[in-house]
Amino acid sequence: MPRSVNHVASRAKRKNLMKLAKGYFGRRKNVWTVAKNAIEKGLVYAYIGRKQKKRNFRSLWIARINAGARLHGMSYSKFMGEVNKSGIELNRKVLADLAMNHPEAFKAIVDTIKK
């Protein structure tokens, strides 16, 4: 019995992968084996990048909170320790936004902590 190969499905699979390679430079955009490797590598980087994005934002928030706290004579670690002790349930994202865009609200938080 002859071997059956589903050319329709394999062509569709290649076509979808080549669509992903659109915009790549050189042979990466039009040679199947090169494009396939480039796309696989790109998808790996995209997966890793989604994890790194969370880390990067957390470090950015910490830097902003630290800058805001130091304006009021506190270090970041003391500030966060006092925030947790006082029962203020604001996360770092919100605290960083207050420190950057609403300094008077951030000052109010610092004042409640210092009491």
N, C-alpha and C positions, 0 to 999 in steps of 0.2 A: 504494500500500500504506500503511495507517495506521501511525502511529508507535507502537511498542511501549514501554510504560513499566512497569518492574517495581515496582509499588506495594508488594509484600510486602517487598522488600529495602530500599527507601527508608524505609518505615515502621519497619522493624527498626533501621535505622541511626539514625533520629531517636530512637527509643525508648531505644537504648543511650546516646546522647549526653545525653538528658534525665535518665537515671539518674545520670549523672555530675554533673549540675547540682543534685542533691538537696542541700538545706541552704543553697543560695545565697539571698540576700535579694532581695526585690522581683521585678521582671520577669526577673531573671537565672535564676530557677528554673522559669518556665513559658512564656516566650515564646521560640520556636525560635531566631530570629535573634540575640536578645540572649544567650540561653543558650549558643549555639554559639560566639559571640565570647568569652564569659567562660571557657568551658571551654578553648578554644584558648590563651588567655592564661595560664590556670592551669597548663596542661600545659607551656608554655614556662617559667614560673617554677619548676615542679617539676624540669625538666631542669637549669636553671641552679643550683637549690638543691642538687642532688646533687653538683655540682662544688664549690660553695661550702662544703659540709659538710666536705669533705676539707681545704680550706684552713683553716677555722675550728678544726678539731681539731688540726691541726699547730701553729697559733699558740698554742693552749691548752697543748699539750704543752711547747712551747718556754718559755712563761711559767712553767710549773710546774718545769721543770728549772732554769731561771734562778734561781727562788726557792730551790730546794734547794741549788744550787751556791753561792749567795751566803751561805747559812748557814754554809758551810764555807770561806769566804774566797776564792771563785773566781767569775769571771764566766762567763756561758754560753758565750761563744766559746772561752775558754781551756779550759773543762771539756770541750766537745765535741771540741776539737782534741786534747786529751790522751786522750780516750776512743778516738778513731780511731787515734792513734799507738800506744796500748798494745794494740790488737787486740781490745778488748772489742766483741763483736758484738751489742750490745743496741740496738734502735731507740728512737726518741724516745718512742713510746707506752709501752714498758716502763719506760724511765728515768723518765718522768713519773709512772707508777703507783708506782714505788719511792719517788720523792721525796715523793709525797703520803701513801701508805698504809704504807710500810715504810721509815721514815727510817734505821733502823739498817742495813738492807741498802744503802741509798743512800750512807751514810757509809762502808761497807766499800768500795764502788766508788771513792769519792773518795780513800780512804786508799791503795788500790792504784795509783791514778793518780799520787798525790803522791810515791810512792817512786821 
